Amino acid sequence: MTNAPSPSRNWFWLQLIIGWLPMWALFTVLIINMHEAPFAGAARVAFRLIASGAIVGLGVRALVQRCPWPYPFRWPFLLIHAVAAPLYAVLWIVVYNLIESLVRWHLVFMVGPGFGRFMLTGIWLYLMIAAVGYAQQAAQRTALIQAATARAQLAALHAQLHPHFLFNALHTVVQLIPLDPAKASHAAELLAELLRSALDEQRDQITLAEEWRFVERYLAIEQLRFGDRLHVATTLPTDLMGAALPSFALQTLVENAVRHGAAPKLGTTHLHIQACIEHGQLCLVVSDDGVGAEPAAVMQGGGTGLHRLRERLTCLYGSHASLAMQASPAGVTATLSWPATRVTHASVNAASNDD
C-alpha cells in the first residue's frame, strides 16, 4: 500500500495553486488587452507563462530554505538575491520557450512585449515568491516560539504541582501522628509510593486508568485519616480507561474535594467520581456533599491547584477544554471536559506492567 502524502506536503501544493491563480488571471487580462487575443487563447498562453514561472519558482523556494533571513541582517544575503533574481528571470524565459516549443512542435523564442520587460516581470515574480517564502518562515518561527513557550510553561506548572501535592499529603500524615502512630506509619509508606509515582511521571498526558491508580493511592492515605467519614463511589466505564487526560488532573479535583469539602465536615462526606463522553468531549465530574462553598468564592477561580490546572488546560487544549465549578452549601461539583482522545494500547499495557 502506498503512503498518502503528508498534510504539510498537501498544504504546500494547495498554497502553490492558490497563490498562482490570481497571477494567471492577471496575465490573461494583460494578454487580452495588449494583443486583443480571445479569452481562451490568452488563458492558455497565460497558463504556460505561469506554469513555467511556478516550476522555476520551486528553485526559489529551495533557496529561501537554504538561505533564511539573517538576524542581524547581513549584506551578503542581499547580494545572493540580487544575483538570483535576474537568474530566475532568465530561466523563466527559457522554460517558457521550451514549453511553447513543445506545444507548437518547433523551436520558438518568444519574449512577449520585449526582452527587457520580460526580465523585469521575472524579477518581480522572483521577489514575490521570495517574499512569500520568508513570510512563511516567519510564521513558522513564531509558531515554534509559541510551542516552546507553551512547553516551558507546562514544565513549570508540572514542577510546581509536586511541592503543592507534597505539602498537602504530608499534612495528612502529620495529622495522623498524634491520633494513631501506627496509621501514620502506614500512611508514610503509602505516601512514599505515591511520591515515587508522582516524581517519575513526566508526561503531560496519561490514561485515565493510570491516573485513577494514582488517585486510589492518594485516597487510601486520606481514608486512614477520615475512616468512615469519607465514602468514595466511582462511575468509570471500562471503555474510557484508555482515554487520555492531563496528568494529575483528576488528582487535583479529588484533592480539592477532600481538602475543602470533607476535612472541615464533622459528619460523613460522600465523594463521587464519574467519567463520560458528551458531544465528543471527555468529561470528569467530581462531586462531594461536604461543607460546600459560596458560589462567589468558586467564581473567583478556586485554590492554587485549580488555578494551575486551568493554566495547563489552556496550554494543552486552548479554548477546547474547560473546568466548571458549581458550589452551594450542600456541596461542590467540579466538571472537567476536554477533547476525547485515546492513548495507544502499547502505552496502556506498559503502564499496567509497571504496577
C-alpha positions in Angstrom: 0.0 0.0 0.0 1.4 3.4 -0.9 1.7 6.1 1.7 -0.6 9.1 1.5 1.0 12.5 1.1 1.7 14.2 4.4 -0.7 17.0 5.4 2.2 19.5 5.2 3.0 18.5 1.6 -0.7 18.7 0.6 -0.9 22.2 2.2 2.2 23.3 0.3 0.7 22.3 -3.1 -2.6 23.9 -2.1 -0.8 27.2 -1.3 1.1 27.0 -4.5 -2.1 26.6 -6.6 -4.0 29.3 -4.7 -1.0 31.7 -4.9 -0.6 31.4 -8.7 -4.3 31.5 -9.6 -4.5 35.4 -9.3 -1.3 35.7 -11.4 -2.9 33.5 -14.1 -5.9 35.8 -14.2 -3.7 38.9 -14.3 -1.6 37.6 -17.1 -4.7 36.6 -19.1 -6.1 40.1 -18.8 -2.8 41.7 -19.8 -2.5 39.4 -22.9 -6.1 40.2 -23.9 -5.5 44.0 -23.5 -2.1 44.1 -25.2 -2.7 41.7 -28.1 -6.5 41.7 -28.4 -6.4 37.9 -28.2 -9.6 35.9 -27.5 -10.0 34.8 -23.9 -9.4 31.1 -24.5 -6.1 31.6 -26.3 -5.0 34.3 -23.8 -5.8 31.9 -20.9 -3.7 29.1 -22.5 -0.7 31.3 -23.1 -1.0 32.8 -19.6 -1.2 29.3 -18.1 2.0 28.3 -19.8 3.7 31.5 -18.6 2.5 30.9 -15.0 3.4 27.2 -15.1 6.9 27.9 -16.2 7.2 30.6 -13.5 5.9 28.2 -10.9 8.3 25.4 -12.0 11.4 27.7 -11.7 9.8 29.1 -8.5 10.5 25.7 -6.8 14.1 26.6 -7.0 13.4 30.0 -5.3 11.6 28.2 -2.5 14.6 25.9 -2.1 17.0 28.9 -2.0 14.8 30.6 0.6 15.0 27.5 2.8 18.8 27.2 2.4 19.3 31.0 2.9 17.0 32.0 5.8 16.5 35.7 6.7 19.6 36.6 8.8 19.3 38.1 12.3 21.0 40.5 12.4 20.8 41.5 8.7 23.9 40.8 6.6 24.7 42.4 3.2 25.8 39.1 1.5 22.2 37.9 1.9 21.1 40.8 -0.3 23.8 40.1 -2.8 22.7 36.5 -3.1 19.2 37.6 -4.1 20.5 40.3 -6.3 22.2 37.6 -8.4 19.4 35.1 -8.1 16.6 37.4 -9.2 17.8 38.0 -12.8 18.9 34.4 -13.0 15.3 33.4 -12.2 14.0 35.7 -14.9 16.4 34.2 -17.5 15.4 30.6 -16.5 11.7 31.6 -16.6 12.1 32.8 -20.2 14.0 29.7 -21.2 11.5 27.3 -19.6 8.5 29.2 -21.1 10.0 29.0 -24.5 10.8 25.3 -24.1 7.1 24.7 -23.2 6.0 26.8 -26.2 8.3 24.8 -28.5 6.8 21.6 -27.2 3.3 22.8 -27.7 4.0 24.1 -31.2 6.3 21.2 -32.2 9.0 23.5 -33.5 11.6 25.7 -31.8 10.4 29.2 -30.9 11.8 32.1 -28.9 9.1 34.5 -27.7 9.7 37.4 -25.4 6.2 39.0 -25.5 6.4 42.8 -25.0 10.2 42.7 -25.2 13.2 41.0 -23.5 13.7 43.9 -21.1 10.1 43.9 -19.9 10.1 40.1 -19.7 13.2 40.3 -17.5 11.6 42.9 -15.2 8.4 40.8 -14.9 10.6 37.8 -14.0 12.5 39.8 -11.3 9.1 41.0 -9.9 7.9 37.3 -9.8 11.1 36.3 -8.0 10.6 39.0 -5.4 7.0 37.9 -4.9 7.9 34.2 -4.5 10.8 35.0 -2.1 8.7 37.4 0.0 6.0 34.7 0.4 8.7 32.2 1.4 10.2 34.4 4.0 6.7 35.3 5.3 6.0 31.6 5.8 9.4 31.2 7.5 8.5 34.0 9.9 5.1 32.4 10.6 6.7 29.0 11.3 9.3 30.6 13.5 6.6 32.3 15.5 4.7 29.0 15.8 7.8 27.3 17.1 8.4 30.0 19.6 4.9 29.8 20.9 5.1 26.0 21.1 8.4 26.2 23.0 6.9 28.8 25.4 3.9 26.5 26.0 6.2 23.5 26.7 8.2 25.6 29.1 5.0 26.8 30.8 3.8 23.2 31.1 7.1 22.1 32.6 7.0 24.9 35.1 3.4 24.1 36.1 4.3 20.4 36.3 7.2 21.2 38.6 5.0 23.4 40.8 2.5 20.7 41.2 4.8 18.4 43.1 5.6 20.7 46.1 1.9 21.6 46.3 0.8 18.0 46.4 3.7 17.0 48.7 2.6 19.7 51.3 -1.0 18.5 51.3 -0.1 14.8 51.6 2.5 15.5 54.4 -0.2 17.5 56.2 -2.4 14.4 56.3 0.5 12.2 57.7 1.3 14.9 60.4 -2.3 15.0 61.5 -2.3 11.2 62.0 0.8 11.1 64.2 -0.8 12.2 67.5 -4.0 10.3 66.8 -2.8 6.9 65.6 1.0 6.4 65.2 0.5 3.0 63.5 -1.8 4.5 60.9 0.7 7.4 60.5 3.5 5.0 59.8 1.4 3.1 57.2 0.3 6.4 55.6 4.0 7.5 55.4 4.7 4.2 53.4 1.8 4.9 51.1 3.0 8.5 50.7 6.5 7.3 49.7 5.0 5.1 46.9 2.7 7.9 45.8 5.5 10.4 45.6 7.7 8.0 43.7 5.0 7.7 41.1 4.5 11.4 41.0 8.1 12.3 40.6 8.7 9.6 37.9 5.7 10.9 35.9 7.0 13.4 33.4 4.3 13.1 30.7 1.7 15.9 30.1 -1.0 13.3 29.3 -1.6 9.8 30.6 -4.5 7.3 30.5 -7.5 7.6 32.8 -6.5 4.1 34.1 -3.1 5.4 35.2 -4.5 8.5 36.7 -7.1 6.5 38.6 -4.5 4.1 40.1 -2.6 7.2 41.4 -5.8 8.7 42.8 -6.6 5.4 44.5 -3.3 5.5 46.4 -4.0 9.1 47.5 -7.5 8.2 48.7 -6.1 5.3 50.6 -4.0 7.7 52.6 -6.9 10.1 53.2 -9.2 7.2 54.3 -6.7 6.3 57.0 -7.3 9.7 58.4 -11.0 10.0 57.8 -12.1 6.4 58.3 -15.9 6.1 57.9 -16.2 9.9 57.4 -15.2 9.5 53.8 -17.2 7.4 51.3 -16.0 7.2 47.7 -18.1 6.0 44.8 -17.0 5.8 41.2 -18.6 5.6 37.7 -15.6 4.9 35.5 -16.6 2.9 32.4 -14.1 0.4 31.3 -14.1 1.6 27.7 -12.9 5.0 28.8 -10.0 3.8 30.9 -7.7 4.1 27.9 -8.7 7.8 27.2 -6.0 10.4 27.5 -6.2 13.2 30.1 -3.8 15.7 31.6 -1.6 14.1 34.3 -2.7 14.9 37.8 -6.0 16.5 36.6 -8.3 14.0 38.4 -6.0 14.0 41.4 -6.2 17.8 41.7 -10.1 17.7 41.6 -10.2 14.9 44.2 -7.7 16.5 46.4 -9.6 19.8 46.3 -12.8 18.0 47.3 -11.2 16.1 50.2 -9.3 19.1 51.5 -12.0 21.7 51.2 -15.2 19.6 51.4 -14.5 16.6 53.6 -11.9 17.8 56.0 -13.9 20.6 57.6 -17.0 18.5 57.9 -17.7 16.6 61.2 -20.1 14.1 59.6 -19.7 11.7 56.6 -18.8 13.1 53.2 -19.7 11.2 50.1 -17.4 11.7 47.1 -18.5 10.6 43.7 -16.1 10.4 40.7 -17.6 10.0 37.2 -16.3 9.8 33.6 -18.4 10.1 30.5 -18.4 11.2 26.8 -20.6 14.2 25.9 -20.5 15.7 22.3 -17.1 14.4 21.6 -15.7 15.7 24.9 -14.4 13.5 27.7 -15.9 14.8 31.0 -14.7 14.1 34.5 -17.2 15.0 37.2 -16.1 15.1 40.9 -18.8 15.9 43.4 -18.9 16.0 47.1 -21.6 16.7 49.8 -19.0 18.3 52.2 -19.3 21.7 53.8 -19.9 23.4 50.4 -18.8 26.8 49.4 -20.1 30.2 48.4 -20.7 30.4 44.7 -18.9 33.8 44.6 -15.7 32.2 46.1 -15.7 29.5 43.4 -16.3 32.0 40.6 -13.0 33.8 41.6 -11.1 30.7 40.5 -10.6 28.4 43.4 -7.3 27.5 45.0 -3.8 27.2 43.7 -4.2 23.6 42.4 -7.3 24.5 40.4 -5.7 27.7 39.0 -2.6 25.7 37.8 -4.9 23.0 36.3 -6.7 25.7 34.3 -3.4 27.0 33.0 -2.3 23.5 31.9 -5.7 23.0 30.2 -5.1 26.3 28.2 -1.6 25.2 27.2 -2.7 21.7 26.1 -6.1 22.4 24.5 -6.6 26.1 24.2 -10.3 27.0 24.3 -11.4 23.4 23.7 -11.2 22.5 27.4 -12.9 23.8 30.4 -13.2 23.5 34.2 -16.5 24.4 35.6 -17.2 24.6 39.4 -20.8 24.6 40.9 -21.0 25.3 44.6 -23.7 25.5 47.2 -24.0 24.9 50.9 -24.8 21.3 50.1 -21.5 20.6 48.3 -19.3 21.3 45.3 -19.3 19.7 41.8 -16.3 20.1 39.5 -16.7 19.3 35.8 -13.6 19.0 33.7 -14.0 18.5 29.9 -11.6 18.3 27.0 -11.4 16.7 23.5 -11.7 12.9 23.8 -8.6 11.1 22.5 -7.0 7.8 23.4 -3.5 6.7 24.3 -2.0 3.8 22.3 -2.6 0.3 23.6 1.2 -0.1 24.0 1.3 2.8 26.4 -1.6 1.4 28.4 0.0 -2.1 28.6 3.4 -0.7 29.6 1.8 1.4 32.4 -0.2 -1.7 33.6 3.1 -3.7 33.8 4.7 -1.0 36.0 2.4 -1.6 38.9 
